[in-house]
Amino acid sequence: MVASPKDHGLNPMPVLDHLNVRLARPEDAATIVSFSAAMALETEGRRLDLDRLHKGTITLLESTDRGFFMVAELEQAGDRQLLGQLMITYEWSDWRNGVFWWIQSVYVHPDWRRQGVYRTMHQHVLREAKARKDVCGLRLYVEQDNQGAQQVYYRVGLSPSSYLVYEEDFALAKQARANKL
């Protein structure tokens, strides 16, 4: 269970001084699955297949050629808890001869929202991306009705793209159809 800033008896800003943004590890998988499931339900009203989600999470944690998870971890008095996550996947751009890092699966535990957790994760990812010669930029997609998230992304320096995203989903589309029956 994630404790809130009030549970620690702390002002949130000094808490950020103890926030560690790091690559996720296999032992973080259960929390990442929990966060991803909560994010899908909250933003899209989707109840994900937890077994499939767990397998997908483990696959990424074990396959850095596909991408990676970053987590925001608070450590105090020997206790560590994950407050947020994001996932990075890769898109090759022939126009730029470089890779875009796609920021996906963003989730901050509700008790820790509006405390700077996402901003801290974003700044970390931005620094890492700019330090690499093969990364040409960051991209992120957001539910079109999620105005709160859009404001957060704007405040950290992201702006709407001129592109729309189209998809044909072979996995979750079947699940959505089955749920309607």
C-alpha positions as a Markdown table, in Angstrom:
| # | Residue | x | y | z |
|---|---|---|---|---|
| 1 | Met | 0.0 | 0.0 | 0.0 |
| 2 | Val | 1.2 | 3.5 | -0.9 |
| 3 | Ala | 1.3 | 5.9 | 2.0 |
| 4 | Ser | 0.3 | 9.5 | 1.4 |
| 5 | Pro | 2.4 | 12.6 | 2.3 |
| 6 | Lys | 0.1 | 13.1 | 5.3 |
| 7 | Asp | 0.8 | 9.6 | 6.5 |
| 8 | His | 4.5 | 10.6 | 6.7 |
| 9 | Gly | 3.7 | 13.8 | 8.5 |
| 10 | Leu | 5.6 | 15.6 | 5.9 |
| 11 | Asn | 5.3 | 18.7 | 3.6 |
| 12 | Pro | 5.3 | 17.2 | 0.1 |
| 13 | Met | 8.1 | 19.4 | -1.3 |
| 14 | Pro | 10.8 | 18.1 | 1.1 |
| 15 | Val | 9.6 | 14.6 | 0.3 |
| 16 | Leu | 10.7 | 15.2 | -3.3 |
| 17 | Asp | 14.2 | 15.6 | -2.0 |
| 18 | His | 13.9 | 11.9 | -1.1 |
| 19 | Leu | 12.4 | 10.8 | -4.4 |
| 20 | Asn | 14.6 | 8.5 | -6.5 |
| 21 | Val | 13.7 | 8.0 | -10.1 |
| 22 | Arg | 15.3 | 4.8 | -11.3 |
| 23 | Leu | 15.0 | 2.0 | -13.8 |
| 24 | Ala | 12.4 | -0.5 | -12.7 |
| 25 | Arg | 13.5 | -3.9 | -11.5 |
| 26 | Pro | 11.8 | -7.3 | -11.7 |
| 27 | Glu | 10.8 | -7.0 | -8.0 |
| 28 | Asp | 8.8 | -3.9 | -9.0 |
| 29 | Ala | 6.5 | -5.9 | -11.3 |
| 30 | Ala | 3.6 | -6.4 | -8.9 |
| 31 | Thr | 3.4 | -2.7 | -8.2 |
| 32 | Ile | 3.8 | -1.8 | -11.9 |
| 33 | Val | 1.0 | -4.2 | -12.8 |
| 34 | Ser | -1.2 | -2.7 | -10.1 |
| 35 | Phe | -0.5 | 0.8 | -11.3 |
| 36 | Ser | -1.0 | 0.0 | -14.9 |
| 37 | Ala | -4.4 | -1.7 | -14.2 |
| 38 | Ala | -5.5 | 1.3 | -12.1 |
| 39 | Met | -4.4 | 3.7 | -14.9 |
| 40 | Ala | -6.4 | 1.7 | -17.6 |
| 41 | Leu | -9.5 | 1.7 | -15.4 |
| 42 | Glu | -9.2 | 5.3 | -14.5 |
| 43 | Thr | -8.4 | 6.8 | -17.9 |
| 44 | Glu | -10.2 | 4.4 | -20.3 |
| 45 | Gly | -12.6 | 2.4 | -18.1 |
| 46 | Arg | -10.8 | -0.8 | -19.2 |
| 47 | Arg | -10.4 | -3.7 | -16.9 |
| 48 | Leu | -7.3 | -5.4 | -18.1 |
| 49 | Asp | -6.5 | -9.1 | -18.1 |
| 50 | Leu | -4.1 | -9.1 | -15.1 |
| 51 | Asp | -2.3 | -12.3 | -16.3 |
| 52 | Arg | -1.7 | -10.8 | -19.7 |
| 53 | Leu | -0.6 | -7.5 | -18.1 |
| 54 | His | 1.8 | -9.2 | -15.8 |
| 55 | Lys | 3.4 | -11.2 | -18.7 |
| 56 | Gly | 3.7 | -7.9 | -20.7 |
| 57 | Thr | 5.3 | -6.2 | -17.8 |
| 58 | Ile | 7.8 | -9.0 | -17.2 |
| 59 | Thr | 8.6 | -9.1 | -20.9 |
| 60 | Leu | 9.5 | -5.4 | -21.0 |
| 61 | Leu | 11.5 | -5.7 | -17.7 |
| 62 | Glu | 13.5 | -8.5 | -19.3 |
| 63 | Ser | 13.8 | -7.0 | -22.8 |
| 64 | Thr | 15.4 | -3.6 | -22.8 |
| 65 | Asp | 15.5 | -3.7 | -26.6 |
| 66 | Arg | 11.8 | -3.1 | -26.5 |
| 67 | Gly | 11.8 | -0.3 | -23.9 |
| 68 | Phe | 11.9 | 0.1 | -20.1 |
| 69 | Phe | 10.0 | 1.2 | -17.1 |
| 70 | Met | 11.0 | 4.1 | -14.8 |
| 71 | Val | 9.7 | 4.3 | -11.3 |
| 72 | Ala | 9.6 | 7.1 | -8.7 |
| 73 | Glu | 10.6 | 5.6 | -5.4 |
| 74 | Leu | 10.4 | 7.3 | -2.0 |
| 75 | Glu | 12.8 | 6.0 | 0.6 |
| 76 | Gln | 12.4 | 7.1 | 4.2 |
| 77 | Ala | 13.5 | 5.4 | 7.4 |
| 78 | Gly | 14.5 | 2.3 | 5.5 |
| 79 | Asp | 11.0 | 2.0 | 4.0 |
| 80 | Arg | 10.7 | 2.2 | 0.2 |
| 81 | Gln | 7.6 | 2.7 | -1.8 |
| 82 | Leu | 6.8 | 3.3 | -5.4 |
| 83 | Leu | 4.8 | 6.4 | -6.0 |
| 84 | Gly | 4.7 | 6.5 | -9.8 |
| 85 | Gln | 5.8 | 4.9 | -13.0 |
| 86 | Leu | 6.2 | 5.5 | -16.7 |
| 87 | Met | 7.2 | 3.3 | -19.6 |
| 88 | Ile | 9.4 | 4.2 | -22.5 |
| 89 | Thr | 9.2 | 2.5 | -25.8 |
| 90 | Tyr | 11.1 | 3.3 | -29.0 |
| 91 | Glu | 10.1 | 4.6 | -32.4 |
| 92 | Trp | 12.7 | 4.9 | -35.2 |
| 93 | Ser | 12.6 | 8.1 | -37.2 |
| 94 | Asp | 14.2 | 7.9 | -40.6 |
| 95 | Trp | 13.7 | 11.6 | -41.1 |
| 96 | Arg | 15.8 | 12.4 | -38.0 |
| 97 | Asn | 18.0 | 9.3 | -38.1 |
| 98 | Gly | 17.2 | 8.8 | -34.4 |
| 99 | Val | 14.8 | 7.3 | -31.9 |
| 100 | Phe | 11.9 | 8.9 | -30.3 |
| 101 | Trp | 11.3 | 7.8 | -26.7 |
| 102 | Trp | 7.5 | 7.3 | -26.3 |
| 103 | Ile | 6.4 | 8.0 | -22.8 |
| 104 | Gln | 3.5 | 5.6 | -22.0 |
| 105 | Ser | 1.7 | 4.0 | -19.0 |
| 106 | Val | 2.1 | 7.1 | -16.9 |
| 107 | Tyr | 0.7 | 6.6 | -13.4 |
| 108 | Val | 1.2 | 8.4 | -10.1 |
| 109 | His | -0.7 | 7.1 | -7.1 |
| 110 | Pro | -3.7 | 9.4 | -6.3 |
| 111 | Asp | -2.3 | 10.3 | -2.9 |
| 112 | Trp | 0.8 | 11.7 | -4.5 |
| 113 | Arg | -0.6 | 13.6 | -7.4 |
| 114 | Arg | 0.0 | 17.3 | -7.7 |
| 115 | Gln | 3.1 | 16.9 | -5.6 |
| 116 | Gly | 5.6 | 17.0 | -8.4 |
| 117 | Val | 6.2 | 13.3 | -8.8 |
| 118 | Tyr | 5.5 | 13.2 | -12.5 |
| 119 | Arg | 7.5 | 16.4 | -13.1 |
| 120 | Thr | 10.5 | 14.8 | -11.3 |
| 121 | Met | 10.1 | 11.6 | -13.5 |
| 122 | His | 9.7 | 13.6 | -16.6 |
| 123 | Gln | 12.8 | 15.8 | -15.9 |
| 124 | His | 14.8 | 12.6 | -15.3 |
| 125 | Val | 13.7 | 11.1 | -18.6 |
| 126 | Leu | 14.4 | 14.3 | -20.4 |
| 127 | Arg | 17.9 | 14.5 | -19.0 |
| 128 | Glu | 18.6 | 10.9 | -19.9 |
| 129 | Ala | 17.2 | 11.3 | -23.4 |
| 130 | Lys | 19.2 | 14.5 | -24.2 |
| 131 | Ala | 22.4 | 12.8 | -23.0 |
| 132 | Arg | 22.1 | 10.2 | -25.7 |
| 133 | Lys | 23.1 | 10.9 | -29.3 |
| 134 | Asp | 20.6 | 8.4 | -30.7 |
| 135 | Val | 17.5 | 9.9 | -29.1 |
| 136 | Cys | 15.9 | 12.7 | -31.2 |
| 137 | Gly | 12.9 | 13.5 | -29.0 |
| 138 | Leu | 10.1 | 12.5 | -26.6 |
| 139 | Arg | 6.6 | 11.7 | -27.6 |
| 140 | Leu | 3.6 | 10.9 | -25.5 |
| 141 | Tyr | 0.0 | 10.1 | -26.2 |
| 142 | Val | -2.9 | 10.9 | -23.8 |
| 143 | Glu | -6.6 | 10.2 | -23.8 |
| 144 | Gln | -8.3 | 13.0 | -25.6 |
| 145 | Asp | -10.7 | 13.7 | -22.7 |
| 146 | Asn | -8.0 | 13.6 | -20.0 |
| 147 | Gln | -7.7 | 17.4 | -19.6 |
| 148 | Gly | -5.8 | 17.1 | -16.2 |
| 149 | Ala | -3.0 | 15.0 | -17.7 |
| 150 | Gln | -2.8 | 17.3 | -20.8 |
| 151 | Gln | -2.3 | 20.3 | -18.5 |
| 152 | Val | 0.5 | 18.4 | -16.7 |
| 153 | Tyr | 2.2 | 17.5 | -19.9 |
| 154 | Tyr | 2.0 | 21.1 | -21.2 |
| 155 | Arg | 3.5 | 22.4 | -18.0 |
| 156 | Val | 6.5 | 20.1 | -18.3 |
| 157 | Gly | 7.2 | 21.4 | -21.8 |
| 158 | Leu | 5.4 | 19.0 | -24.1 |
| 159 | Ser | 3.1 | 20.4 | -26.8 |
| 160 | Pro | 0.4 | 18.8 | -29.0 |
| 161 | Ser | 1.7 | 17.2 | -32.1 |
| 162 | Ser | 0.3 | 17.8 | -35.6 |
| 163 | Tyr | -0.3 | 14.0 | -35.8 |
| 164 | Leu | -3.4 | 12.0 | -34.7 |
| 165 | Val | -2.9 | 8.4 | -33.6 |
| 166 | Tyr | -4.9 | 5.7 | -35.5 |
| 167 | Glu | -4.8 | 2.0 | -34.5 |
| 168 | Glu | -6.1 | -1.4 | -35.1 |
| 169 | Asp | -5.8 | -3.3 | -31.9 |
| 170 | Phe | -5.6 | -7.0 | -32.3 |
| 171 | Ala | -5.4 | -7.9 | -28.5 |
| 172 | Leu | -7.7 | -5.5 | -26.5 |
| 173 | Ala | -10.2 | -5.0 | -29.3 |
| 174 | Lys | -11.2 | -8.7 | -28.9 |
| 175 | Gln | -11.5 | -8.3 | -25.2 |
| 176 | Ala | -13.7 | -5.2 | -25.6 |
| 177 | Arg | -16.0 | -7.1 | -28.0 |
| 178 | Ala | -16.2 | -10.1 | -25.6 |
| 179 | Asn | -17.0 | -7.8 | -22.7 |
| 180 | Lys | -20.0 | -6.3 | -24.7 |
| 181 | Leu | -21.5 | -9.8 | -25.3 |
